[in-house]
Amino acid sequence: MNGPHRIESLDDPRIDAFRDVRDRDLRGRDGLFMAESELVVRRLIRQPDRLHALLLSPEKLDRLRDELVVLPESVPVFVADLEQIGMIAGFHVHRGVLATGHRPSRRDLQVEQVMNTIDEDHACTLLLARGLTNVDNMGALFRNAAAFGVDAIILDEACCDPLYRKSIRVSMGHALSIPWAIADDWIPTLDMLRSRWGICLAAAECTGQSIPADEMNLPARSGMVLGSEGPGLDQDTIAACDRVVEIPMAAGVPSLNVATASAILLWERCRQRQIDGDASSR
């Protein structure tokens, strides 16, 4: 472990990456992302190659010390009182834990790069999102993906950043563990997923051709495509999918929150796969 280094001056250049956190959320961090909360940072510590630096309160240093000792020398650990951390960050960091991490490269986020890590001969579940701009929903999407065993998430370029600080926190750190990619060309990517990797795509949308989610019966290699709240999925996206599914709801309720909808659809996907597995074993 490189440290801990006690911060005596707020002007210490070693902690520049932690300054004015909210402003830099908007401007970017030159290849870095920011994470907060003890649970999230514990997950990040398990991926030491992604860690850039840690800024902890004395209390959190004591709680995390046993895990920090295995960190490489390249990851400095800084310690400051809560009041000092708040002055550095520009807001009250009541959790006493901040971390900076290295963002994946653009190459690492290519769809081909992520899909090549998934065995073509095995079942898989993908979650795809178009135009998802709410950071809370993005974080919840990753948390749901982890809960229901999703193999990867694919986003279009209009989606918000999964490594935005709040998205990571809402995801409970799973934005750091679930593989994800950005589709440069959305419709050609959907076509490629179907033709090259044998993915059956189900668009989540209410149309005259939608089938109830409990009847979707997706094959072993499938992906569910969700749009943003309000406009939902565009017609080109729907046309590029193999089927359209909907969650039956009470009259007068047009849609669900996208994160809630993803959880229901993923649960139903797991339920149907379990039933299919039980049937094939008999």
URRADA-V94602 format. One record per residue. N is the residue number from 1. RES is the residue in one letter. PHI is phi in whole degrees, 0 to 359 (NA if undefined). PSI is psi as a letter, one per 20 degrees, with the letter a starting at -180 (NA if undefined). D_LAST is the distance of its C-alpha to the last C-alpha in Angstrom with 1 decimal. Layout:
# URRADA-V94602
<<N & RES & PHI & PSI & D_LAST> <N & RES & PHI & PSI & D_LAST>>
This chain:
# URRADA-V94602
<<1 & M & NA & p & 53.6> <2 & N & 270 & n & 56.5> <3 & G & 128 & b & 58.3> <4 & P & 283 & q & 58.3> <5 & H & 252 & o & 61.3> <6 & R & 283 & p & 63.1> <7 & I & 272 & o & 64.2> <8 & E & 260 & h & 67.9> <9 & S & 236 & p & 68.8> <10 & L & 292 & i & 67.0> <11 & D & 268 & j & 68.5> <12 & D & 303 & o & 66.7> <13 & P & 294 & i & 65.5> <14 & R & 293 & i & 62.5> <15 & I & 251 & k & 60.7> <16 & D & 302 & h & 61.5> <17 & A & 295 & i & 57.8> <18 & F & 262 & j & 57.4> <19 & R & 280 & q & 60.4> <20 & D & 48 & l & 60.2> <21 & V & 304 & g & 56.5> <22 & R & 295 & h & 56.2> <23 & D & 295 & g & 58.6> <24 & R & 284 & i & 56.8> <25 & D & 303 & h & 53.5> <26 & L & 275 & h & 55.1> <27 & R & 269 & i & 57.0> <28 & G & 94 & r & 54.5> <29 & R & 229 & k & 54.9> <30 & D & 53 & l & 55.5> <31 & G & 86 & j & 52.1> <32 & L & 242 & r & 51.1> <33 & F & 230 & r & 49.1> <34 & M & 246 & p & 49.6> <35 & A & 232 & q & 47.2> <36 & E & 217 & r & 47.9> <37 & S & 87 & q & 46.6> <38 & E & 296 & g & 45.6> <39 & L & 298 & g & 41.8> <40 & V & 296 & g & 42.1> <41 & V & 292 & h & 44.5> <42 & R & 300 & g & 42.4> <43 & R & 295 & h & 39.7> <44 & L & 291 & h & 42.3> <45 & I & 299 & h & 43.7> <46 & R & 288 & i & 40.5> <47 & Q & 238 & m & 41.4> <48 & P & 302 & h & 45.0> <49 & D & 292 & i & 45.5> <50 & R & 268 & i & 45.2> <51 & L & 284 & q & 47.7> <52 & H & 251 & g & 51.3> <53 & A & 194 & r & 53.0> <54 & L & 232 & q & 52.7> <55 & L & 233 & o & 55.1> <56 & L & 233 & q & 54.6> <57 & S & 282 & r & 56.5> <58 & P & 304 & h & 57.6> <59 & E & 297 & g & 55.1> <60 & K & 291 & h & 52.1> <61 & L & 301 & g & 53.4> <62 & D & 297 & h & 53.3> <63 & R & 291 & h & 49.7> <64 & L & 259 & i & 48.5> <65 & R & 306 & g & 50.8> <66 & D & 297 & h & 48.3> <67 & E & 276 & h & 46.0> <68 & L & 288 & h & 49.0> <69 & V & 297 & i & 50.4> <70 & V & 270 & i & 47.9> <71 & L & 292 & q & 48.9> <72 & P & 290 & r & 50.9> <73 & E & 297 & i & 54.6> <74 & S & 286 & i & 54.1> <75 & V & 252 & o & 52.8> <76 & P & 283 & q & 55.8> <77 & V & 244 & o & 55.4> <78 & F & 253 & q & 58.1> <79 & V & 233 & p & 58.9> <80 & A & 208 & q & 60.9> <81 & D & 295 & q & 61.4> <82 & L & 305 & g & 59.5> <83 & E & 298 & g & 62.7> <84 & Q & 295 & g & 63.3> <85 & I & 300 & g & 59.7> <86 & G & 298 & h & 60.2> <87 & M & 291 & h & 63.5> <88 & I & 290 & g & 62.0> <89 & A & 283 & h & 58.9> <90 & G & 92 & j & 60.9> <91 & F & 202 & r & 58.9> <92 & H & 285 & o & 58.0> <93 & V & 267 & n & 55.1> <94 & H & 291 & i & 54.3> <95 & R & 280 & i & 51.3> <96 & G & 70 & k & 53.5> <97 & V & 220 & p & 51.2> <98 & L & 226 & q & 51.6> <99 & A & 219 & q & 50.2> <100 & T & 251 & q & 50.8> <101 & G & 227 & r & 48.3> <102 & H & 276 & p & 48.3> <103 & R & 287 & q & 46.8> <104 & P & 294 & q & 44.5> <105 & S & 286 & r & 46.4> <106 & R & 299 & h & 46.1> <107 & R & 296 & g & 44.5> <108 & D & 297 & h & 41.8> <109 & L & 263 & j & 41.0> <110 & Q & 287 & q & 40.6> <111 & V & 302 & g & 37.3> <112 & E & 300 & g & 37.1> <113 & Q & 297 & g & 37.7> <114 & V & 288 & g & 34.9> <115 & M & 294 & h & 32.3> <116 & N & 290 & i & 33.1> <117 & T & 272 & i & 31.8> <118 & I & 259 & p & 28.3> <119 & D & 299 & p & 26.2> <120 & E & 290 & i & 25.9> <121 & D & 264 & j & 22.7> <122 & H & 240 & r & 20.7> <123 & A & 297 & q & 19.7> <124 & C & 206 & q & 22.7> <125 & T & 231 & p & 24.1> <126 & L & 250 & q & 27.8> <127 & L & 237 & p & 30.2> <128 & L & 240 & q & 33.3> <129 & A & 226 & p & 36.4> <130 & R & 238 & p & 39.6> <131 & G & 70 & k & 42.8> <132 & L & 274 & o & 41.6> <133 & T & 249 & i & 45.0> <134 & N & 272 & p & 44.5> <135 & V & 291 & h & 44.2> <136 & D & 294 & g & 42.5> <137 & N & 296 & h & 39.7> <138 & M & 297 & g & 39.4> <139 & G & 298 & g & 39.0> <140 & A & 295 & h & 36.5> <141 & L & 299 & g & 34.5> <142 & F & 291 & h & 34.2> <143 & R & 295 & g & 33.4> <144 & N & 296 & g & 30.5> <145 & A & 300 & g & 29.4> <146 & A & 294 & h & 29.3> <147 & A & 295 & h & 27.4> <148 & F & 247 & j & 24.5> <149 & G & 71 & k & 24.3> <150 & V & 291 & p & 26.3> <151 & D & 278 & h & 27.2> <152 & A & 195 & q & 30.6> <153 & I & 244 & p & 33.0> <154 & I & 239 & p & 35.3> <155 & L & 244 & q & 38.5> <156 & D & 274 & r & 41.2> <157 & E & 291 & i & 44.8> <158 & A & 277 & i & 45.7> <159 & C & 290 & q & 43.4> <160 & C & 286 & r & 45.1> <161 & D & 282 & p & 44.9> <162 & P & 297 & i & 41.8> <163 & L & 262 & j & 44.2> <164 & Y & 296 & q & 46.7> <165 & R & 307 & g & 47.4> <166 & K & 289 & h & 46.0> <167 & S & 299 & g & 42.9> <168 & I & 298 & g & 42.1> <169 & R & 296 & g & 42.9> <170 & V & 296 & h & 40.8> <171 & S & 286 & i & 37.8> <172 & M & 60 & k & 38.2> <173 & G & 88 & i & 38.9> <174 & H & 286 & i & 35.6> <175 & A & 295 & i & 37.8> <176 & L & 265 & i & 38.7> <177 & S & 238 & h & 35.2> <178 & I & 282 & p & 33.2> <179 & P & 300 & p & 34.1> <180 & W & 214 & q & 36.0> <181 & A & 218 & r & 38.0> <182 & I & 245 & p & 40.7> <183 & A & 275 & o & 40.6> <184 & D & 293 & g & 44.1> <185 & D & 237 & o & 43.4> <186 & W & 298 & g & 40.8> <187 & I & 296 & g & 40.0> <188 & P & 302 & h & 40.1> <189 & T & 294 & g & 37.8> <190 & L & 299 & g & 35.2> <191 & D & 298 & g & 35.6> <192 & M & 292 & h & 35.3> <193 & L & 300 & h & 32.1> <194 & R & 286 & g & 30.5> <195 & S & 279 & g & 32.1> <196 & R & 273 & h & 32.3> <197 & W & 249 & j & 29.3> <198 & G & 65 & k & 26.9> <199 & I & 268 & p & 26.7> <200 & C & 275 & p & 25.9> <201 & L & 256 & p & 28.5> <202 & A & 243 & o & 28.3> <203 & A & 277 & p & 31.7> <204 & A & 269 & o & 31.9> <205 & E & 199 & q & 34.7> <206 & C & 267 & o & 35.6> <207 & T & 223 & r & 36.7> <208 & G & 292 & i & 36.6> <209 & Q & 257 & j & 33.7> <210 & S & 291 & q & 31.5> <211 & I & 251 & q & 28.1> <212 & P & 299 & q & 26.8> <213 & A & 303 & h & 25.1> <214 & D & 285 & i & 22.1> <215 & E & 243 & j & 21.6> <216 & M & 290 & h & 22.4> <217 & N & 46 & l & 18.9> <218 & L & 285 & q & 20.3> <219 & P & 289 & r & 19.0> <220 & A & 298 & h & 18.3> <221 & R & 253 & o & 22.1> <222 & S & 217 & r & 24.0> <223 & G & 219 & q & 27.1> <224 & M & 252 & p & 28.5> <225 & V & 250 & p & 32.2> <226 & L & 238 & q & 34.5> <227 & G & 251 & a & 38.2> <228 & S & 285 & q & 41.0> <229 & E & 293 & q & 41.7> <230 & G & 97 & e & 44.2> <231 & P & 290 & h & 44.1> <232 & G & 67 & b & 40.4> <233 & L & 266 & q & 39.3> <234 & D & 284 & r & 41.8> <235 & Q & 295 & h & 41.2> <236 & D & 296 & h & 41.1> <237 & T & 294 & g & 38.2> <238 & I & 300 & g & 36.3> <239 & A & 294 & h & 37.1> <240 & A & 277 & i & 35.8> <241 & C & 261 & r & 32.3> <242 & D & 279 & h & 29.5> <243 & R & 204 & r & 29.0> <244 & V & 238 & p & 30.6> <245 & V & 237 & q & 28.8> <246 & E & 221 & q & 30.5> <247 & I & 262 & o & 30.0> <248 & P & 301 & p & 31.0> <249 & M & 224 & r & 34.0> <250 & A & 296 & q & 36.8> <251 & A & 301 & p & 39.6> <252 & G & 90 & i & 42.4> <253 & V & 252 & o & 40.3> <254 & P & 284 & h & 40.1> <255 & S & 197 & r & 38.2> <256 & L & 248 & r & 36.9> <257 & N & 307 & p & 38.1> <258 & V & 298 & h & 36.4> <259 & A & 292 & g & 35.2> <260 & T & 297 & g & 33.7> <261 & A & 299 & g & 32.1> <262 & S & 296 & h & 30.6> <263 & A & 296 & g & 29.0> <264 & I & 296 & g & 27.5> <265 & L & 294 & h & 26.1> <266 & L & 292 & h & 24.7> <267 & W & 298 & g & 23.0> <268 & E & 295 & h & 21.5> <269 & R & 300 & g & 20.4> <270 & C & 296 & g & 18.7> <271 & R & 299 & g & 17.1> <272 & Q & 292 & h & 15.7> <273 & R & 293 & h & 14.5> <274 & Q & 294 & g & 12.7> <275 & I & 297 & g & 11.0> <276 & D & 299 & g & 10.2> <277 & G & 296 & g & 8.9> <278 & D & 295 & h & 6.6> <279 & A & 292 & h & 5.5> <280 & S & 288 & i & 5.5> <281 & S & 273 & i & 3.8> <282 & R & 272 & NA & 0.0>>
